[in-house]
Amino acid sequence: MTPFLLDRFATEIGGESLRANRLIIVGNASLAARIAGALSALGDEQS
């Protein structure tokens, strides 16, 4: 997705796409943190 398209979507949808993208980013970061924690716990068990 290019910055041009992101801007166009934000303009056409009234900023709703920006809010949705932020929620997706936060959700992905949360999931990544949970995965990292689980992998770390597995590493601790193997030590």
KOLDO-884946 format. One record per atom (N, C-alpha, C, O, CB): atom name; residue in one letter; x, y, z. Coordinates in Angstrom, 3 decimals. Glycine has a CB too. Layout:
N
rec atom->CA	res->A	px->X	py->Y	pz->Z $
...
//
This chain:
47
rec atom->N	res->M	px->0.851	py->-1.159	pz->0.000 $
rec atom->CA	res->M	px->0.000	py->0.000	pz->0.000 $
rec atom->C	res->M	px->0.903	py->1.231	pz->0.000 $
rec atom->O	res->M	px->1.785	py->1.367	pz->0.848 $
rec atom->CB	res->M	px->-0.972	py->-0.007	pz->1.221 $
rec atom->N	res->T	px->0.680	py->2.095	pz->-0.932 $
rec atom->CA	res->T	px->1.504	py->3.299	pz->-1.051 $
rec atom->C	res->T	px->0.930	py->4.421	pz->-0.191 $
rec atom->O	res->T	px->-0.257	py->4.402	pz->0.135 $
rec atom->CB	res->T	px->1.601	py->3.750	pz->-2.525 $
rec atom->N	res->P	px->1.763	py->5.405	pz->0.182 $
rec atom->CA	res->P	px->1.240	py->6.551	pz->0.932 $
rec atom->C	res->P	px->0.112	py->7.264	pz->0.191 $
rec atom->O	res->P	px->-0.829	py->7.756	pz->0.815 $
rec atom->CB	res->P	px->2.360	py->7.534	pz->1.223 $
rec atom->N	res->F	px->0.204	py->7.319	pz->-1.132 $
rec atom->CA	res->F	px->-0.857	py->7.952	pz->-1.922 $
rec atom->C	res->F	px->-2.186	py->7.238	pz->-1.696 $
rec atom->O	res->F	px->-3.203	py->7.884	pz->-1.446 $
rec atom->CB	res->F	px->-0.496	py->7.945	pz->-3.426 $
rec atom->N	res->L	px->-2.181	py->5.919	pz->-1.781 $
rec atom->CA	res->L	px->-3.422	py->5.160	pz->-1.602 $
rec atom->C	res->L	px->-3.946	py->5.280	pz->-0.176 $
rec atom->O	res->L	px->-5.152	py->5.418	pz->0.029 $
rec atom->CB	res->L	px->-3.200	py->3.688	pz->-1.954 $
rec atom->N	res->L	px->-3.048	py->5.229	pz->0.815 $
rec atom->CA	res->L	px->-3.479	py->5.386	pz->2.200 $
rec atom->C	res->L	px->-4.150	py->6.737	pz->2.409 $
rec atom->O	res->L	px->-5.179	py->6.828	pz->3.078 $
rec atom->CB	res->L	px->-2.289	py->5.233	pz->3.152 $
rec atom->N	res->D	px->-3.566	py->7.788	pz->1.834 $
rec atom->CA	res->D	px->-4.148	py->9.125	pz->1.943 $
rec atom->C	res->D	px->-5.503	py->9.186	pz->1.249 $
rec atom->O	res->D	px->-6.452	py->9.780	pz->1.760 $
rec atom->CB	res->D	px->-3.201	py->10.173	pz->1.346 $
rec atom->N	res->R	px->-5.575	py->8.569	pz->0.090 $
rec atom->CA	res->R	px->-6.829	py->8.572	pz->-0.672 $
rec atom->C	res->R	px->-7.940	py->7.853	pz->0.097 $
rec atom->O	res->R	px->-9.068	py->8.341	pz->0.166 $
rec atom->CB	res->R	px->-6.624	py->7.906	pz->-2.049 $
rec atom->N	res->F	px->-7.617	py->6.692	pz->0.675 $
rec atom->CA	res->F	px->-8.605	py->5.967	pz->1.468 $
rec atom->C	res->F	px->-9.047	py->6.801	pz->2.666 $
rec atom->O	res->F	px->-10.239	py->6.883	pz->2.964 $
rec atom->CB	res->F	px->-8.035	py->4.619	pz->1.937 $
rec atom->N	res->A	px->-8.088	py->7.420	pz->3.352 $
rec atom->CA	res->A	px->-8.417	py->8.238	pz->4.520 $
rec atom->C	res->A	px->-9.333	py->9.390	pz->4.127 $
rec atom->O	res->A	px->-10.264	py->9.721	pz->4.862 $
rec atom->CB	res->A	px->-7.138	py->8.779	pz->5.181 $
rec atom->N	res->T	px->-9.079	py->9.997	pz->2.982 $
rec atom->CA	res->T	px->-9.903	py->11.116	pz->2.510 $
rec atom->C	res->T	px->-11.309	py->10.635	pz->2.146 $
rec atom->O	res->T	px->-12.299	py->11.258	pz->2.530 $
rec atom->CB	res->T	px->-9.242	py->11.798	pz->1.290 $
rec atom->N	res->E	px->-11.392	py->9.547	pz->1.419 $
rec atom->CA	res->E	px->-12.686	py->9.046	pz->0.944 $
rec atom->C	res->E	px->-13.556	py->8.492	pz->2.069 $
rec atom->O	res->E	px->-14.780	py->8.620	pz->2.033 $
rec atom->CB	res->E	px->-12.468	py->7.972	pz->-0.097 $
rec atom->N	res->I	px->-12.936	py->7.890	pz->3.046 $
rec atom->CA	res->I	px->-13.694	py->7.218	pz->4.105 $
rec atom->C	res->I	px->-13.800	py->8.094	pz->5.348 $
rec atom->O	res->I	px->-14.393	py->7.683	pz->6.345 $
rec atom->CB	res->I	px->-13.038	py->5.879	pz->4.464 $
rec atom->N	res->G	px->-13.240	py->9.281	pz->5.300 $
rec atom->CA	res->G	px->-13.346	py->10.185	pz->6.426 $
rec atom->C	res->G	px->-12.440	py->9.809	pz->7.587 $
rec atom->O	res->G	px->-12.789	py->10.053	pz->8.742 $
rec atom->CB	res->G	px->-14.755	py->10.237	pz->6.892 $
rec atom->N	res->G	px->-11.308	py->9.230	pz->7.308 $
rec atom->CA	res->G	px->-10.359	py->8.893	pz->8.357 $
rec atom->C	res->G	px->-10.594	py->7.544	pz->9.001 $
rec atom->O	res->G	px->-9.783	py->7.108	pz->9.818 $
rec atom->CB	res->G	px->-10.390	py->9.930	pz->9.397 $
rec atom->N	res->E	px->-11.671	py->6.873	pz->8.662 $
rec atom->CA	res->E	px->-11.986	py->5.580	pz->9.272 $
rec atom->C	res->E	px->-10.917	py->4.526	pz->8.957 $
rec atom->O	res->E	px->-10.643	py->3.655	pz->9.782 $
rec atom->CB	res->E	px->-13.356	py->5.092	pz->8.790 $
rec atom->N	res->S	px->-10.320	py->4.604	pz->7.775 $
rec atom->CA	res->S	px->-9.281	py->3.625	pz->7.425 $
rec atom->C	res->S	px->-8.047	py->3.812	pz->8.299 $
rec atom->O	res->S	px->-7.388	py->2.832	pz->8.649 $
rec atom->CB	res->S	px->-8.898	py->3.748	pz->5.937 $
rec atom->N	res->L	px->-7.726	py->5.039	pz->8.654 $
rec atom->CA	res->L	px->-6.583	py->5.296	pz->9.526 $
rec atom->C	res->L	px->-6.824	py->4.669	pz->10.892 $
rec atom->O	res->L	px->-5.926	py->4.046	pz->11.458 $
rec atom->CB	res->L	px->-6.326	py->6.813	pz->9.664 $
rec atom->N	res->R	px->-8.020	py->4.830	pz->11.417 $
rec atom->CA	res->R	px->-8.359	py->4.229	pz->12.720 $
rec atom->C	res->R	px->-8.254	py->2.714	pz->12.642 $
rec atom->O	res->R	px->-7.718	py->2.081	pz->13.551 $
rec atom->CB	res->R	px->-9.787	py->4.643	pz->13.167 $
rec atom->N	res->A	px->-8.758	py->2.130	pz->11.570 $
rec atom->CA	res->A	px->-8.700	py->0.681	pz->11.404 $
rec atom->C	res->A	px->-7.255	py->0.207	pz->11.292 $
rec atom->O	res->A	px->-6.889	py->-0.809	pz->11.884 $
rec atom->CB	res->A	px->-9.497	py->0.249	pz->10.166 $
rec atom->N	res->N	px->-6.435	py->0.928	pz->10.542 $
rec atom->CA	res->N	px->-5.035	py->0.545	pz->10.404 $
rec atom->C	res->N	px->-4.311	py->0.612	pz->11.737 $
rec atom->O	res->N	px->-3.490	py->-0.254	pz->12.036 $
rec atom->CB	res->N	px->-4.339	py->1.437	pz->9.389 $
rec atom->N	res->R	px->-4.601	py->1.623	pz->12.540 $
rec atom->CA	res->R	px->-3.983	py->1.719	pz->13.865 $
rec atom->C	res->R	px->-4.375	py->0.535	pz->14.736 $
rec atom->O	res->R	px->-3.536	py->-0.021	pz->15.445 $
rec atom->CB	res->R	px->-4.383	py->3.030	pz->14.550 $
rec atom->N	res->L	px->-5.643	py->0.147	pz->14.688 $
rec atom->CA	res->L	px->-6.095	py->-1.005	pz->15.463 $
rec atom->C	res->L	px->-5.396	py->-2.280	pz->15.015 $
rec atom->O	res->L	px->-5.043	py->-3.122	pz->15.841 $
rec atom->CB	res->L	px->-7.606	py->-1.169	pz->15.342 $
rec atom->N	res->I	px->-5.196	py->-2.423	pz->13.715 $
rec atom->CA	res->I	px->-4.487	py->-3.592	pz->13.192 $
rec atom->C	res->I	px->-3.045	py->-3.605	pz->13.682 $
rec atom->O	res->I	px->-2.534	py->-4.652	pz->14.080 $
rec atom->CB	res->I	px->-4.526	py->-3.609	pz->11.654 $
rec atom->N	res->I	px->-2.387	py->-2.452	pz->13.655 $
rec atom->CA	res->I	px->-0.998	py->-2.362	pz->14.105 $
rec atom->C	res->I	px->-0.890	py->-2.722	pz->15.584 $
rec atom->O	res->I	px->0.000	py->-3.474	pz->15.980 $
rec atom->CB	res->I	px->-0.439	py->-0.947	pz->13.859 $
rec atom->N	res->V	px->-1.794	py->-2.187	pz->16.397 $
rec atom->CA	res->V	px->-1.767	py->-2.480	pz->17.832 $
rec atom->C	res->V	px->-2.038	py->-3.967	pz->18.072 $
rec atom->O	res->V	px->-1.396	py->-4.589	pz->18.918 $
rec atom->CB	res->V	px->-2.807	py->-1.611	pz->18.587 $
rec atom->N	res->G	px->-2.984	py->-4.529	pz->17.330 $
rec atom->CA	res->G	px->-3.276	py->-5.957	pz->17.456 $
rec atom->C	res->G	px->-2.087	py->-6.819	pz->17.061 $
rec atom->O	res->G	px->-1.791	py->-7.814	pz->17.724 $
rec atom->CB	res->G	px->-4.475	py->-6.322	pz->16.605 $
rec atom->N	res->N	px->-1.407	py->-6.442	pz->15.986 $
rec atom->CA	res->N	px->-0.225	py->-7.190	pz->15.551 $
rec atom->C	res->N	px->0.887	py->-7.099	pz->16.580 $
rec atom->O	res->N	px->1.568	py->-8.090	pz->16.844 $
rec atom->CB	res->N	px->0.270	py->-6.673	pz->14.200 $
rec atom->N	res->A	px->1.081	py->-5.928	pz->17.162 $
rec atom->CA	res->A	px->2.122	py->-5.756	pz->18.183 $
rec atom->C	res->A	px->1.805	py->-6.596	pz->19.413 $
rec atom->O	res->A	px->2.702	py->-7.198	pz->20.004 $
rec atom->CB	res->A	px->2.262	py->-4.270	pz->18.575 $
rec atom->N	res->S	px->0.548	py->-6.638	pz->19.795 $
rec atom->CA	res->S	px->0.133	py->-7.448	pz->20.939 $
rec atom->C	res->S	px->0.376	py->-8.933	pz->20.679 $
rec atom->O	res->S	px->0.891	py->-9.649	pz->21.538 $
rec atom->CB	res->S	px->-1.347	py->-7.205	pz->21.256 $
rec atom->N	res->L	px->0.005	py->-9.376	pz->19.502 $
rec atom->CA	res->L	px->0.231	py->-10.772	pz->19.141 $
rec atom->C	res->L	px->1.720	py->-11.099	pz->19.118 $
rec atom->O	res->L	px->2.133	py->-12.152	pz->19.604 $
rec atom->CB	res->L	px->-0.396	py->-11.079	pz->17.779 $
rec atom->N	res->A	px->2.525	py->-10.206	pz->18.559 $
rec atom->CA	res->A	px->3.974	py->-10.420	pz->18.511 $
rec atom->C	res->A	px->4.550	py->-10.531	pz->19.918 $
rec atom->O	res->A	px->5.431	py->-11.355	pz->20.165 $
rec atom->CB	res->A	px->4.663	py->-9.277	pz->17.746 $
rec atom->N	res->A	px->4.060	py->-9.712	pz->20.836 $
rec atom->CA	res->A	px->4.537	py->-9.766	pz->22.220 $
rec atom->C	res->A	px->4.164	py->-11.093	pz->22.870 $
rec atom->O	res->A	px->4.967	py->-11.672	pz->23.602 $
rec atom->CB	res->A	px->3.961	py->-8.598	pz->23.036 $
rec atom->N	res->R	px->2.971	py->-11.571	pz->22.614 $
rec atom->CA	res->R	px->2.550	py->-12.866	pz->23.174 $
rec atom->C	res->R	px->3.387	py->-14.002	pz->22.614 $
rec atom->O	res->R	px->3.775	py->-14.909	pz->23.350 $
rec atom->CB	res->R	px->1.066	py->-13.124	pz->22.886 $
rec atom->N	res->I	px->3.668	py->-13.959	pz->21.316 $
rec atom->CA	res->I	px->4.497	py->-14.994	pz->20.697 $
rec atom->C	res->I	px->5.906	py->-14.955	pz->21.264 $
rec atom->O	res->I	px->6.483	py->-15.997	pz->21.574 $
rec atom->CB	res->I	px->4.534	py->-14.822	pz->19.170 $
rec atom->N	res->A	px->6.466	py->-13.748	pz->21.403 $
rec atom->CA	res->A	px->7.815	py->-13.609	pz->21.957 $
rec atom->C	res->A	px->7.867	py->-14.151	pz->23.380 $
rec atom->O	res->A	px->8.826	py->-14.829	pz->23.748 $
rec atom->CB	res->A	px->8.265	py->-12.135	pz->21.932 $
rec atom->N	res->G	px->6.856	py->-13.863	pz->24.179 $
rec atom->CA	res->G	px->6.806	py->-14.383	pz->25.546 $
rec atom->C	res->G	px->6.736	py->-15.891	pz->25.578 $
rec atom->O	res->G	px->7.410	py->-16.527	pz->26.388 $
rec atom->CB	res->G	px->5.624	py->-13.808	pz->26.281 $
rec atom->N	res->A	px->5.929	py->-16.472	pz->24.709 $
rec atom->CA	res->A	px->5.809	py->-17.928	pz->24.656 $
rec atom->C	res->A	px->7.119	py->-18.571	pz->24.208 $
rec atom->O	res->A	px->7.531	py->-19.591	pz->24.762 $
rec atom->CB	res->A	px->4.673	py->-18.335	pz->23.711 $
rec atom->N	res->L	px->7.766	py->-17.992	pz->23.225 $
rec atom->CA	res->L	px->9.055	py->-18.532	pz->22.765 $
rec atom->C	res->L	px->10.124	py->-18.401	pz->23.842 $
rec atom->O	res->L	px->10.962	py->-19.288	pz->24.004 $
rec atom->CB	res->L	px->9.513	py->-17.815	pz->21.485 $
rec atom->N	res->S	px->10.093	py->-17.308	pz->24.566 $
rec atom->CA	res->S	px->11.045	py->-17.112	pz->25.657 $
rec atom->C	res->S	px->10.819	py->-18.161	pz->26.750 $
rec atom->O	res->S	px->11.776	py->-18.723	pz->27.283 $
rec atom->CB	res->S	px->10.914	py->-15.683	pz->26.243 $
rec atom->N	res->A	px->9.568	py->-18.420	pz->27.075 $
rec atom->CA	res->A	px->9.253	py->-19.427	pz->28.074 $
rec atom->C	res->A	px->9.724	py->-20.812	pz->27.638 $
rec atom->O	res->A	px->10.215	py->-21.590	pz->28.456 $
rec atom->CB	res->A	px->7.759	py->-19.445	pz->28.345 $
rec atom->N	res->L	px->9.574	py->-21.113	pz->26.365 $
rec atom->CA	res->L	px->10.056	py->-22.400	pz->25.850 $
rec atom->C	res->L	px->11.565	py->-22.489	pz->25.969 $
rec atom->O	res->L	px->12.098	py->-23.541	pz->26.321 $
rec atom->CB	res->L	px->9.630	py->-22.596	pz->24.386 $
rec atom->N	res->G	px->12.252	py->-21.407	pz->25.683 $
rec atom->CA	res->G	px->13.708	py->-21.376	pz->25.797 $
rec atom->C	res->G	px->14.163	py->-21.570	pz->27.231 $
rec atom->O	res->G	px->15.169	py->-22.233	pz->27.485 $
rec atom->CB	res->G	px->14.251	py->-20.066	pz->25.259 $
rec atom->N	res->D	px->13.415	py->-20.988	pz->28.183 $
rec atom->CA	res->D	px->13.742	py->-21.142	pz->29.595 $
rec atom->C	res->D	px->13.570	py->-22.588	pz->30.052 $
rec atom->O	res->D	px->14.342	py->-23.072	pz->30.880 $
rec atom->CB	res->D	px->12.871	py->-20.218	pz->30.442 $
rec atom->N	res->E	px->12.571	py->-23.276	pz->29.522 $
rec atom->CA	res->E	px->12.329	py->-24.670	pz->29.897 $
rec atom->C	res->E	px->13.422	py->-25.587	pz->29.384 $
rec atom->O	res->E	px->13.724	py->-26.603	pz->30.009 $
rec atom->CB	res->E	px->10.985	py->-25.132	pz->29.370 $
rec atom->N	res->Q	px->14.017	py->-25.239	pz->28.252 $
rec atom->CA	res->Q	px->15.041	py->-26.089	pz->27.635 $
rec atom->C	res->Q	px->16.416	py->-25.850	pz->28.237 $
rec atom->O	res->Q	px->17.334	py->-26.636	pz->28.002 $
rec atom->CB	res->Q	px->15.091	py->-25.846	pz->26.135 $
rec atom->N	res->S	px->16.576	py->-24.782	pz->29.009 $
rec atom->CA	res->S	px->17.885	py->-24.472	pz->29.592 $
rec atom->C	res->S	px->18.173	py->-25.290	pz->30.809 $
rec atom->O	res->S	px->19.236	py->-25.143	pz->31.414 $
rec atom->CB	res->S	px->17.973	py->-23.023	pz->29.941 $
//
